[in-house]
């Protein structure tokens, strides 16, 4: 069961936040801290106005902490940049813990589909499958899968601006919750 759509103006504000983040991630390959800070401040104000100061501050914190906690492991494994984690923290502050958990799942799906599409577009599918096979062999053998340990045997197939996947996952969940 999907969480209910957040009260207005939350969907509009979150939509603006993720669209700006995706566009800056596409153009500059980063999500500015200033954008995240404005998102967090706006979310705190909105949550306090919508739910009262105590409940709003708790909802703000719980959502932010959930968004942060769900993407932090991927950052620690060097699977994404810090800006992506901070953006999800801000999204969580707006939408709360249950909705941000659903958004993270939708984002992972969008990111996976996007990664496969970009890999096919670049003609790098064989190289990507070889990299995955190499990682699985190392993991099953109990060997280190740290970046330093594997960098010589693997060639990157490139990266993509994950802010786009975050925007797609967020917008998909907001839309799905509204219908």
Z-matrix of the N, CA and C atoms (Angstrom, degrees):
N
C 1 1.444
C 2 1.526 1 108.91
N 3 1.303 2 115.26 1 133.33
C 4 1.463 3 121.11 2 -179.34
C 5 1.521 4 110.47 3 -80.59
N 6 1.321 5 116.36 4 148.95
C 7 1.466 6 118.64 5 175.11
C 8 1.534 7 109.46 6 -68.65
N 9 1.323 8 116.76 7 155.93
C 10 1.471 9 118.45 8 178.45
C 11 1.527 10 110.20 9 -68.44
N 12 1.318 11 114.91 10 155.34
C 13 1.462 12 119.62 11 177.27
C 14 1.534 13 107.94 12 -63.86
N 15 1.325 14 117.44 13 137.03
C 16 1.468 15 119.43 14 179.11
C 17 1.528 16 111.05 15 -63.83
N 18 1.337 17 116.71 16 156.33
C 19 1.471 18 119.14 17 179.92
C 20 1.530 19 111.34 18 -67.38
N 21 1.324 20 114.63 19 157.21
C 22 1.466 21 119.97 20 177.67
C 23 1.510 22 109.49 21 -69.92
N 24 1.302 23 120.33 22 141.14
C 25 1.459 24 131.81 23 14.00
C 26 1.525 25 113.95 24 -98.48
N 27 1.331 26 117.47 25 17.16
C 28 1.466 27 120.80 26 -173.93
C 29 1.524 28 112.75 27 -55.89
N 30 1.341 29 121.09 28 -51.22
C 31 1.472 30 118.77 29 -178.31
C 32 1.528 31 113.48 30 -58.59
N 33 1.317 32 116.86 31 -39.86
C 34 1.463 33 120.25 32 179.31
C 35 1.534 34 111.04 33 -64.90
N 36 1.318 35 116.40 34 -44.48
C 37 1.469 36 120.35 35 -179.04
C 38 1.531 37 111.58 36 -66.83
N 39 1.317 38 117.22 37 -40.78
C 40 1.471 39 120.96 38 179.11
C 41 1.523 40 110.02 39 -67.29
N 42 1.322 41 116.84 40 -39.03
C 43 1.467 42 120.27 41 177.00
C 44 1.525 43 110.45 42 -60.13
N 45 1.331 44 116.41 43 -46.52
C 46 1.471 45 119.83 44 178.51
C 47 1.524 46 110.53 45 -61.52
N 48 1.320 47 117.22 46 -43.49
C 49 1.468 48 121.61 47 -179.30
C 50 1.522 49 111.51 48 -59.26
N 51 1.344 50 117.22 49 -49.29
C 52 1.468 51 118.66 50 -175.59
C 53 1.520 52 112.47 51 -73.13
N 54 1.336 53 117.58 52 -30.90
C 55 1.468 54 119.09 53 177.88
C 56 1.531 55 111.27 54 -69.16
N 57 1.327 56 116.82 55 -40.92
C 58 1.466 57 119.66 56 176.57
C 59 1.528 58 109.89 57 -65.59
N 60 1.334 59 116.86 58 -43.56
C 61 1.468 60 120.16 59 179.44
C 62 1.524 61 111.39 60 -61.45
N 63 1.323 62 117.26 61 -44.39
C 64 1.471 63 120.46 62 179.68
C 65 1.518 64 111.13 63 -63.18
N 66 1.329 65 116.86 64 -42.13
C 67 1.466 66 118.77 65 -178.49
C 68 1.526 67 111.60 66 -67.39
N 69 1.321 68 117.99 67 -39.37
C 70 1.472 69 118.79 68 177.69
C 71 1.522 70 111.01 69 -71.35
N 72 1.332 71 116.78 70 -32.52
C 73 1.463 72 118.97 71 177.63
C 74 1.528 73 110.68 72 -67.74
N 75 1.319 74 117.11 73 -36.77
C 76 1.465 75 120.65 74 177.67
C 77 1.529 76 110.40 75 -66.59
N 78 1.329 77 116.53 76 -45.52
C 79 1.465 78 119.63 77 -173.50
C 80 1.522 79 113.80 78 -80.27
N 81 1.332 80 117.57 79 -36.93
C 82 1.472 81 119.11 80 -174.92
C 83 1.521 82 113.67 81 -119.34
N 84 1.329 83 117.02 82 -2.87
C 85 1.467 84 123.02 83 -179.26
C 86 1.523 85 112.45 84 60.53
N 87 1.330 86 115.96 85 33.75
C 88 1.463 87 121.00 86 173.99
C 89 1.515 88 109.37 87 -153.50
N 90 1.326 89 114.99 88 157.34
C 91 1.455 90 122.31 89 175.35
C 92 1.522 91 105.94 90 -112.99
N 93 1.327 92 117.24 91 113.73
C 94 1.466 93 120.36 92 -172.57
C 95 1.531 94 113.28 93 -63.99
N 96 1.325 95 115.69 94 139.50
C 97 1.461 96 121.08 95 176.40
C 98 1.522 97 111.04 96 -60.37
N 99 1.322 98 117.12 97 -33.73
C 100 1.466 99 121.05 98 179.70
C 101 1.530 100 110.44 99 -61.27
N 102 1.317 101 117.03 100 -40.19
C 103 1.458 102 120.84 101 178.51
C 104 1.528 103 110.38 102 -63.96
N 105 1.319 104 116.66 103 -44.36
C 106 1.463 105 121.01 104 178.81
C 107 1.526 106 110.31 105 -63.45
N 108 1.319 107 117.53 106 -41.84
C 109 1.473 108 121.20 107 179.92
C 110 1.524 109 111.22 108 -63.55
N 111 1.327 110 117.20 109 -42.91
C 112 1.465 111 120.59 110 177.62
C 113 1.533 112 109.34 111 -64.02
N 114 1.324 113 116.67 112 -41.25
C 115 1.466 114 120.45 113 177.48
C 116 1.515 115 112.25 114 -61.15
N 117 1.319 116 116.94 115 -43.22
C 118 1.470 117 120.73 116 179.30
C 119 1.521 118 111.59 117 -65.83
N 120 1.320 119 117.10 118 -43.96
C 121 1.470 120 120.52 119 -179.93
C 122 1.525 121 110.49 120 -64.47
N 123 1.330 122 116.67 121 -44.61
C 124 1.458 123 119.84 122 178.35
C 125 1.516 124 112.22 123 -62.50
N 126 1.321 125 116.47 124 -39.45
C 127 1.465 126 120.59 125 179.15
C 128 1.525 127 111.19 126 -64.75
N 129 1.323 128 117.25 127 -41.45
C 130 1.468 129 120.06 128 179.45
C 131 1.526 130 110.72 129 -62.51
N 132 1.313 131 116.30 130 -44.62
C 133 1.465 132 120.22 131 178.65
C 134 1.531 133 110.15 132 -62.27
N 135 1.323 134 116.30 133 -48.21
C 136 1.467 135 120.31 134 -178.20
C 137 1.527 136 111.45 135 -62.27
N 138 1.325 137 116.89 136 -45.06
C 139 1.467 138 120.13 137 -179.55
C 140 1.528 139 111.10 138 -61.95
N 141 1.329 140 117.46 139 -41.47
C 142 1.467 141 121.07 140 -179.82
C 143 1.531 142 111.43 141 -68.00
N 144 1.325 143 116.90 142 -37.07
C 145 1.469 144 120.19 143 177.70
C 146 1.529 145 110.48 144 -69.61
N 147 1.328 146 116.87 145 -41.36
C 148 1.466 147 120.93 146 -176.57
C 149 1.523 148 113.34 147 -74.86
N 150 1.344 149 117.61 148 -34.98
C 151 1.469 150 120.57 149 -170.89
C 152 1.525 151 114.38 150 -120.72
N 153 1.313 152 118.00 151 0.23
C 154 1.460 153 120.28 152 -172.57
C 155 1.518 154 109.26 153 91.11
N 156 1.305 155 116.28 154 160.18
C 157 1.466 156 119.75 155 -172.65
C 158 1.525 157 112.31 156 -62.97
N 159 1.325 158 118.28 157 -51.67
C 160 1.468 159 120.41 158 -175.72
C 161 1.526 160 111.37 159 -66.88
N 162 1.326 161 117.00 160 -51.37
C 163 1.468 162 119.94 161 -179.33
C 164 1.525 163 111.51 162 -66.64
N 165 1.324 164 116.61 163 -38.33
C 166 1.457 165 120.56 164 179.01
C 167 1.518 166 112.30 165 -64.63
N 168 1.329 167 116.15 166 -43.69
C 169 1.467 168 119.86 167 178.59
C 170 1.527 169 110.74 168 -64.77
N 171 1.331 170 116.62 169 -37.34
C 172 1.465 171 119.47 170 178.16
C 173 1.524 172 110.61 171 -67.07
N 174 1.326 173 117.61 172 -45.47
C 175 1.471 174 121.88 173 178.91
C 176 1.531 175 110.34 174 -60.94
N 177 1.325 176 116.17 175 -42.52
C 178 1.462 177 122.28 176 178.26
C 179 1.531 178 109.88 177 -59.16
N 180 1.323 179 116.25 178 -49.86
C 181 1.462 180 120.81 179 -177.74
C 182 1.530 181 111.34 180 -66.46
N 183 1.331 182 116.53 181 -44.84
C 184 1.471 183 119.86 182 -178.25
C 185 1.527 184 111.23 183 -62.11
N 186 1.324 185 117.41 184 -42.61
C 187 1.460 186 120.36 185 178.46
C 188 1.513 187 112.37 186 -66.82
N 189 1.332 188 116.04 187 -43.73
C 190 1.468 189 120.24 188 179.39
C 191 1.528 190 110.69 189 -62.47
N 192 1.327 191 116.45 190 -45.25
C 193 1.470 192 120.50 191 -179.18
C 194 1.527 193 111.04 192 -63.69
N 195 1.322 194 117.10 193 -39.12
C 196 1.470 195 120.71 194 179.32
C 197 1.527 196 110.91 195 -65.81
N 198 1.327 197 117.00 196 -47.96
C 199 1.462 198 120.06 197 178.44
C 200 1.520 199 112.15 198 -58.78
N 201 1.323 200 115.94 199 -42.95
C 202 1.460 201 121.44 200 178.91
C 203 1.531 202 111.05 201 -64.30
N 204 1.334 203 116.10 202 -48.73
C 205 1.467 204 120.82 203 -175.91
C 206 1.527 205 112.60 204 -64.25
N 207 1.329 206 117.21 205 -33.80
C 208 1.461 207 119.26 206 -177.54
C 209 1.529 208 113.18 207 -74.02
N 210 1.325 209 118.08 208 -29.53
C 211 1.470 210 119.57 209 -179.98
C 212 1.523 211 113.49 210 -99.91
N 213 1.328 212 118.19 211 -15.70
C 214 1.467 213 120.38 212 -178.84
C 215 1.533 214 112.80 213 -55.76
N 216 1.333 215 120.37 214 -43.65
C 217 1.475 216 118.54 215 179.22
C 218 1.528 217 112.98 216 -58.38
N 219 1.328 218 117.29 217 -37.39
C 220 1.464 219 119.52 218 178.75
C 221 1.524 220 111.24 219 -66.61
N 222 1.322 221 116.83 220 -35.92
C 223 1.462 222 120.22 221 175.69
C 224 1.530 223 109.94 222 -66.29
N 225 1.315 224 117.29 223 -43.98
C 226 1.462 225 120.81 224 -178.86
C 227 1.526 226 111.80 225 -64.74
N 228 1.324 227 116.59 226 -28.64
C 229 1.470 228 121.00 227 175.86
C 230 1.524 229 112.26 228 -86.77
N 231 1.319 230 115.82 229 6.19
C 232 1.468 231 123.82 230 179.99
C 233 1.526 232 111.97 231 63.90
N 234 1.329 233 115.82 232 31.15
C 235 1.445 234 120.67 233 178.78
C 236 1.517 235 112.96 234 -90.72
N 237 1.325 236 116.57 235 -11.00
C 238 1.462 237 120.73 236 177.77
C 239 1.516 238 109.19 237 -158.99
N 240 1.316 239 114.78 238 166.98
C 241 1.459 240 120.87 239 -177.01
C 242 1.538 241 110.55 240 -88.28
N 243 1.323 242 115.15 241 162.78
C 244 1.463 243 120.80 242 -179.18
C 245 1.524 244 111.89 243 -63.21
N 246 1.327 245 117.78 244 -33.98
C 247 1.458 246 120.56 245 179.35
C 248 1.518 247 112.55 246 -60.87
N 249 1.321 248 116.97 247 -34.66
C 250 1.457 249 121.24 248 178.17
C 251 1.529 250 110.32 249 -65.83
N 252 1.315 251 116.63 250 -41.82
C 253 1.469 252 121.30 251 178.77
C 254 1.527 253 109.98 252 -65.52
N 255 1.316 254 116.44 253 -43.43
C 256 1.466 255 120.00 254 179.91
C 257 1.524 256 111.31 255 -66.34
N 258 1.324 257 117.62 256 -35.95
C 259 1.457 258 120.26 257 176.59
C 260 1.525 259 110.33 258 -63.24
N 261 1.323 260 117.72 259 -43.58
C 262 1.469 261 119.90 260 179.29
C 263 1.527 262 110.72 261 -66.49
N 264 1.315 263 117.75 262 -32.23
C 265 1.459 264 121.88 263 174.26
C 266 1.528 265 109.42 264 -59.50
N 267 1.333 266 117.06 265 -46.36
C 268 1.463 267 121.39 266 -179.81
C 269 1.530 268 111.22 267 -67.13
N 270 1.313 269 117.19 268 -39.61
C 271 1.471 270 120.15 269 177.70
C 272 1.524 271 109.49 270 -62.36
N 273 1.322 272 116.65 271 -44.01
C 274 1.461 273 120.51 272 178.35
C 275 1.514 274 112.66 273 -60.60
N 276 1.325 275 116.65 274 -36.58
C 277 1.461 276 120.46 275 177.87
C 278 1.523 277 110.92 276 -62.55
N 279 1.310 278 117.42 277 -32.84
C 280 1.457 279 121.72 278 178.32
C 281 1.521 280 112.78 279 -76.81
N 282 1.335 281 117.16 280 -44.99
C 283 1.469 282 120.32 281 -167.38
C 284 1.521 283 114.88 282 -102.91
N 285 1.317 284 118.95 283 -12.99
C 286 1.460 285 121.40 284 179.70
C 287 1.520 286 112.64 285 91.10
N 288 1.334 287 116.08 286 169.09
C 289 1.471 288 120.73 287 -171.69
C 290 1.532 289 115.27 288 -65.98
N 291 1.337 290 119.17 289 -42.34
C 292 1.457 291 120.27 290 -176.24
C 293 1.531 292 110.89 291 -67.52
N 294 1.332 293 116.35 292 -45.48
C 295 1.461 294 120.10 293 -179.32
C 296 1.530 295 110.86 294 -67.06
N 297 1.326 296 118.53 295 -39.45
C 298 1.470 297 119.25 296 -178.94
C 299 1.523 298 110.75 297 -67.88
N 300 1.331 299 117.92 298 -32.05
C 301 1.470 300 119.82 299 176.27
C 302 1.533 301 109.72 300 -63.87
N 303 1.322 302 116.90 301 -41.57
C 304 1.471 303 120.71 302 176.81
C 305 1.524 304 110.81 303 -66.29
N 306 1.325 305 116.72 304 -38.25
C 307 1.463 306 120.81 305 178.83
C 308 1.528 307 110.62 306 -64.45
N 309 1.323 308 117.83 307 -39.83
C 310 1.466 309 120.64 308 178.37
C 311 1.528 310 110.11 309 -61.70
N 312 1.324 311 117.43 310 -43.19
C 313 1.468 312 119.83 311 177.91
C 314 1.531 313 111.31 312 -62.41
N 315 1.316 314 116.50 313 -45.90
C 316 1.467 315 120.17 314 178.56
C 317 1.518 316 110.96 315 -63.29
N 318 1.325 317 116.97 316 -36.67
C 319 1.463 318 121.67 317 178.48
C 320 1.525 319 111.10 318 -65.21
N 321 1.327 320 116.99 319 -40.85
C 322 1.466 321 119.96 320 178.48
C 323 1.530 322 110.89 321 -62.94
N 324 1.324 323 116.54 322 -40.41
C 325 1.459 324 119.97 323 176.93
C 326 1.530 325 109.89 324 -64.07
N 327 1.331 326 116.27 325 -48.30
C 328 1.476 327 120.17 326 179.95
C 329 1.529 328 110.86 327 -61.11
N 330 1.320 329 116.96 328 -41.06
C 331 1.466 330 120.60 329 179.08
C 332 1.519 331 112.01 330 -65.42
N 333 1.327 332 116.92 331 -40.54
C 334 1.463 333 120.29 332 178.39
C 335 1.519 334 112.21 333 -65.37
N 336 1.315 335 115.91 334 -44.72
C 337 1.468 336 120.16 335 177.76
C 338 1.532 337 109.48 336 -63.20
N 339 1.326 338 116.70 337 -43.69
C 340 1.466 339 120.61 338 178.77
C 341 1.517 340 112.29 339 -62.21
N 342 1.327 341 116.63 340 -41.31
C 343 1.466 342 120.31 341 179.96
C 344 1.525 343 111.19 342 -64.58
N 345 1.319 344 116.38 343 -42.06
C 346 1.472 345 119.51 344 178.48
C 347 1.525 346 110.17 345 -65.98
N 348 1.318 347 116.93 346 -42.33
C 349 1.472 348 120.07 347 179.78
C 350 1.528 349 111.54 348 -62.37
N 351 1.334 350 116.71 349 -44.34
C 352 1.468 351 120.34 350 179.74
C 353 1.527 352 110.21 351 -65.82
N 354 1.318 353 116.51 352 -39.14
C 355 1.465 354 120.29 353 179.45
C 356 1.526 355 110.85 354 -64.27
N 357 1.314 356 116.66 355 -42.06
C 358 1.468 357 120.01 356 176.94
C 359 1.524 358 109.90 357 -65.40
N 360 1.325 359 116.71 358 -44.74
C 361 1.472 360 121.93 359 -179.60
C 362 1.527 361 111.07 360 -57.55
N 363 1.328 362 116.48 361 -41.09
C 364 1.469 363 121.42 362 -178.89
C 365 1.528 364 112.63 363 -81.98
N 366 1.312 365 117.89 364 -6.21
C 367 1.459 366 121.13 365 -178.70
C 368 1.518 367 112.58 366 71.25
N 369 1.324 368 117.16 367 32.55
C 370 1.461 369 122.07 368 -175.17
C 371 1.513 370 113.30 369 -112.71
N 372 1.323 371 118.41 370 16.89
C 373 1.457 372 120.66 371 -175.17
C 374 1.531 373 111.93 372 -62.36
N 375 1.302 374 117.91 373 -41.95
C 376 1.466 375 120.56 374 -179.68
C 377 1.531 376 110.62 375 -62.29
N 378 1.334 377 116.06 376 -41.85
C 379 1.466 378 120.29 377 178.87
C 380 1.532 379 110.30 378 -65.58
N 381 1.343 380 117.96 379 -40.70
C 382 1.450 381 121.13 380 179.39
C 383 1.530 382 111.25 381 -63.95
N 384 1.325 383 116.73 382 -44.02
C 385 1.460 384 119.88 383 178.67
C 386 1.528 385 111.00 384 -64.03
N 387 1.325 386 116.98 385 -36.63
C 388 1.468 387 120.23 386 174.96
C 389 1.523 388 111.99 387 -63.81
N 390 1.325 389 116.83 388 -39.77
C 391 1.461 390 120.68 389 177.21
C 392 1.529 391 111.19 390 -64.11
N 393 1.326 392 116.39 391 -43.58
C 394 1.470 393 120.57 392 178.87
C 395 1.526 394 110.11 393 -63.16
N 396 1.312 395 116.99 394 -44.33
C 397 1.459 396 121.23 395 178.50
C 398 1.533 397 110.28 396 -59.73
N 399 1.321 398 116.68 397 -43.96
C 400 1.469 399 120.86 398 179.71
C 401 1.536 400 110.62 399 -62.47
N 402 1.327 401 117.18 400 -44.39
C 403 1.467 402 120.64 401 178.84
C 404 1.521 403 111.76 402 -62.09
N 405 1.331 404 116.16 403 -43.29
C 406 1.465 405 119.74 404 179.60
C 407 1.526 406 111.70 405 -64.14
N 408 1.325 407 117.01 406 -41.88
C 409 1.470 408 120.00 407 177.59
C 410 1.519 409 111.12 408 -60.23
N 411 1.325 410 116.41 409 -45.24
C 412 1.472 411 120.27 410 179.88
C 413 1.526 412 110.61 411 -63.46
N 414 1.331 413 116.22 412 -42.80
C 415 1.468 414 119.98 413 -178.85
C 416 1.525 415 110.93 414 -65.64
N 417 1.329 416 117.46 415 -43.86
C 418 1.459 417 120.83 416 -179.83
C 419 1.525 418 112.06 417 -67.49
N 420 1.323 419 116.81 418 -28.44
C 421 1.463 420 121.08 419 178.06
C 422 1.528 421 111.71 420 -83.86
N 423 1.317 422 116.78 421 -2.68
C 424 1.467 423 120.40 422 -179.96
C 425 1.513 424 113.10 423 77.01
N 426 1.323 425 117.71 424 18.31
C 427 1.454 426 121.20 425 179.32
C 428 1.521 427 110.23 426 -89.25
N 429 1.306 428 114.97 427 160.41
C 430 1.458 429 120.74 428 -179.67
C 431 1.521 430 110.58 429 -65.23
N 432 1.334 431 115.06 430 138.04
C 433 1.461 432 120.11 431 174.91
C 434 1.528 433 109.91 432 -112.82
N 435 1.344 434 116.43 433 27.00
C 436 1.458 435 119.65 434 177.49
C 437 1.523 436 109.55 435 -70.15
N 438 1.296 437 115.42 436 157.66
C 439 1.468 438 120.97 437 -177.94
C 440 1.528 439 110.74 438 -57.69
N 441 1.330 440 117.82 439 -41.78
C 442 1.462 441 120.95 440 -179.01
C 443 1.531 442 111.32 441 -64.58
N 444 1.326 443 116.69 442 -37.97
C 445 1.462 444 120.61 443 -176.69
C 446 1.522 445 112.76 444 -72.08
N 447 1.312 446 117.81 445 -26.74
C 448 1.462 447 119.46 446 -174.32
C 449 1.522 448 114.48 447 -110.60
N 450 1.320 449 117.70 448 -5.78
C 451 1.462 450 119.83 449 -172.35
C 452 1.526 451 113.26 450 -61.77
N 453 1.307 452 118.14 451 -30.62
C 454 1.460 453 119.85 452 -178.49
C 455 1.523 454 112.54 453 -74.57
N 456 1.338 455 117.92 454 -32.12
C 457 1.459 456 120.82 455 -175.97
C 458 1.524 457 113.49 456 -88.55
N 459 1.325 458 117.97 457 -15.52
C 460 1.462 459 120.45 458 -174.71
C 461 1.518 460 110.82 459 -120.86
N 462 1.322 461 114.80 460 147.50
C 463 1.453 462 121.61 461 176.20
C 464 1.524 463 107.51 462 -115.49
N 465 1.298 464 116.78 463 130.09
C 466 1.459 465 121.02 464 -178.87
C 467 1.522 466 110.68 465 -64.51
N 468 1.307 467 115.49 466 142.56
C 469 1.462 468 120.27 467 174.64
C 470 1.525 469 110.06 468 -96.47
N 471 1.325 470 116.58 469 7.47
C 472 1.456 471 121.84 470 177.30
C 473 1.519 472 112.06 471 108.93
N 474 1.294 473 114.38 472 178.58
C 475 1.463 474 120.08 473 179.08
C 476 1.520 475 108.30 474 -130.12
N 477 1.307 476 115.31 475 167.74
C 478 1.449 477 119.00 476 176.89
C 479 1.518 478 108.96 477 -136.65
N 480 1.321 479 116.90 478 153.36
C 481 1.469 480 120.23 479 179.55
C 482 1.530 481 109.98 480 -70.58
N 483 1.328 482 116.38 481 104.90
C 484 1.467 483 120.91 482 -174.11
C 485 1.525 484 112.11 483 -69.70
N 486 1.332 485 117.61 484 -15.58
C 487 1.458 486 120.05 485 174.49
C 488 1.519 487 111.66 486 -58.65
N 489 1.333 488 116.87 487 -28.65
C 490 1.463 489 121.11 488 177.45
C 491 1.532 490 109.68 489 -68.91
N 492 1.320 491 117.17 490 -43.00
C 493 1.465 492 120.55 491 177.58
C 494 1.526 493 110.87 492 -65.19
N 495 1.332 494 116.50 493 -38.41
C 496 1.461 495 119.90 494 177.82
C 497 1.527 496 109.97 495 -63.88
N 498 1.322 497 116.84 496 -42.79
C 499 1.464 498 120.17 497 178.04
C 500 1.528 499 110.59 498 -63.06
N 501 1.324 500 117.39 499 -44.14
C 502 1.466 501 120.67 500 -179.79
C 503 1.529 502 111.16 501 -63.03
N 504 1.316 503 117.49 502 -45.40
C 505 1.462 504 121.04 503 179.20
C 506 1.516 505 112.21 504 -64.31
N 507 1.322 506 116.14 505 -40.55
C 508 1.465 507 120.62 506 -179.91
C 509 1.523 508 110.55 507 -66.24
N 510 1.316 509 116.95 508 -48.97
C 511 1.457 510 120.36 509 -178.44
C 512 1.525 511 111.18 510 -64.93
N 513 1.326 512 117.19 511 -37.42
C 514 1.460 513 120.51 512 177.94
C 515 1.524 514 111.16 513 -62.88
N 516 1.324 515 117.16 514 -42.91
C 517 1.470 516 120.08 515 -179.92
C 518 1.521 517 111.69 516 -69.63
N 519 1.325 518 117.55 517 -40.31
C 520 1.467 519 119.63 518 177.95
C 521 1.532 520 109.65 519 -62.17
N 522 1.320 521 116.68 520 -43.25
C 523 1.455 522 120.96 521 179.73
C 524 1.534 523 110.85 522 -65.79
N 525 1.336 524 116.74 523 -47.09
C 526 1.458 525 120.75 524 -178.59
C 527 1.535 526 111.77 525 -62.62
N 528 1.309 527 116.97 526 -35.24
C 529 1.466 528 120.87 527 179.34
C 530 1.522 529 111.64 528 -72.64
N 531 1.322 530 116.61 529 -26.49
C 532 1.461 531 120.60 530 -176.93
C 533 1.533 532 112.21 531 -79.62
N 534 1.343 533 116.56 532 -21.00
C 535 1.468 534 117.15 533 -177.78
C 536 1.512 535 111.65 534 -97.46
